[in-house]
Amino acid sequence: MAPLRQDSYFLIYPRSRTTLVQFGIGEETFVPPSWEVPTRVYRDAEGQLTSFESAEVVYPIVDGRIVDLDGLLYFLKLIYKSILSHWIAEHPDTWEAHASNIPMLLLTHYSWSQQEQELITQYVFEEMRLNHFMVVPSALSISYAFGSIQNCLVIDIGATHTDIVPIVDYVPLDYMAYSAPIGGDDINTKLATLLAGWSPEQIEDLKRSPIFEVLSKDAKDQSRFNFDDEAADGDENDEGALDVAAIVTSGRDTREILEERERNKNKEQVSNSQLETNVFVDRSGKEISVGKQRFQGCDDLLKRISQACSMVLAQIDEIPKNKAIWENVLIAGATSEITGFREALLTQLCEDNLVLEPEGEKQQREQDMMASMPKQRKNKYIGSASVSGGFLTSLEYLQSPTIIKSPKFPDYFTEWKKHGYGEVAFLGAQIVSKQVFGHSNDSFFMTRDKYDEKGPAIIWDVCF
């Protein structure tokens, strides 16, 4: 079959609180999702699901798990109809030709059962009348966003839960996955105890502001002692130059301008971690000052995530695979975008799990090695003769991990780089959709013909 048009790809990522949606992807680059809508519908007095606000609100997904399948199915159809109506209004002459060839990609949670996914497949083909459909686990999508990593550990931090999913040979090990009952809301709870009298909205705005940071021990030391004096001196002449014409034409008092300029200069030279207080602007436009609390609130979350990761990877007995997974820790979720959070989490993982040679044993081993070396002999042709075994060997521990690290985010997606990589699972969905739907081979997604032949169970023949 011919490749499907990229401007008609329908990507949807339903989560507990909000759902990310995009209709069509770019030809040359990927951009962040077009819409983020609340994942909720309503039920009227007669028990019927509706999009109109009523007394009963239905949240079909809680902590990633489907708790109301009918509500989720209705929600998917509602989103599809809304986007299709919007698209038809913009393309009234060509919508019929494109409507029959809209491929849908759905990101799923590891907890969704086989029966639930089969019922979703049935609903997509029979009720939504789509002809092309595929599902991709969100954890696998995150690994593809980082460059299709074969063995890795996905840590997806949500508001109320954190999903920890190991991937081995491109296969998510759902039976080993764990959803820890911790998330970004735990930071809010901790901040509420530190900032008595603050509203939940102000605490949330502080957490999302650029002045809220996680400082590791090393970062605290660096913020106190590591100043780049040379760089500051090098820019001194430029910073000290006055634009006299701008001062004259501004109509303001010269002293006022100079004082304001000096304040801004001093503020730029002092990092956030060096300031006793700093300010941010909340959603109402009000400036709020906050002290050292802007560096607190994440310690307990980091420790509990690290403990959960240790528990999950302790189930993998194959040491080479276990080591490879620890060397590719993928951290996603909006909470991970807090400045310093990823680095602090990696530091915590190293402190809790890294296998290191005891310093005393290392020194003793080096001394024994040096003592066992024969004395060097002179050779008139090659000088000092090399001695077999004259190099100190390093130990290769059978335990793991000996290395814990995280790969870099792909920085060649400029729009995503500006947006941030907290929703990196959706970037992976865009990459997969272009690879699968843009190819003439339809072996990785379901078509109408395949569905008519085998029914909803066809999902397991083509699952990605």
Protein Blocks (a to p, Z undefined) as FASTA:
>chain_A
ZZddfklcccddddfkbccddehiafkbccddfbdcdddddddfkopacfbdcfbdcdfb
gghiafblklmmmmmmmmmmmmmmmmmmmmmmlmmmmmmmcccdddddfklcfklmmmmm
mmmmmmnopabdcdddfklmmmmmnoopabdcdddddfkbccddddeehiacfklgccdf
bdfklmmmmmmmmmghiafklmmmmmmpmkbccddfklmmmmmmmccfklmmmmmmmmmp
ccfklmmmnopafklmmmmmmmmmmmmmpcfklpmbdcdddfkopacdddfklmgojlmm
mmmmmmmmmmmmmmpmblklmmmmmmmccdedjklmpghklmmmmmmmmmmmpccddfkl
mmmmmmmmmmmpccddddfklopaddehiaccddddfbdcfbdcdddddfkbmklmmnop
klmmmmmmmmmmmmmmmpcblklbccfklmmmnommlmmmmcZZ
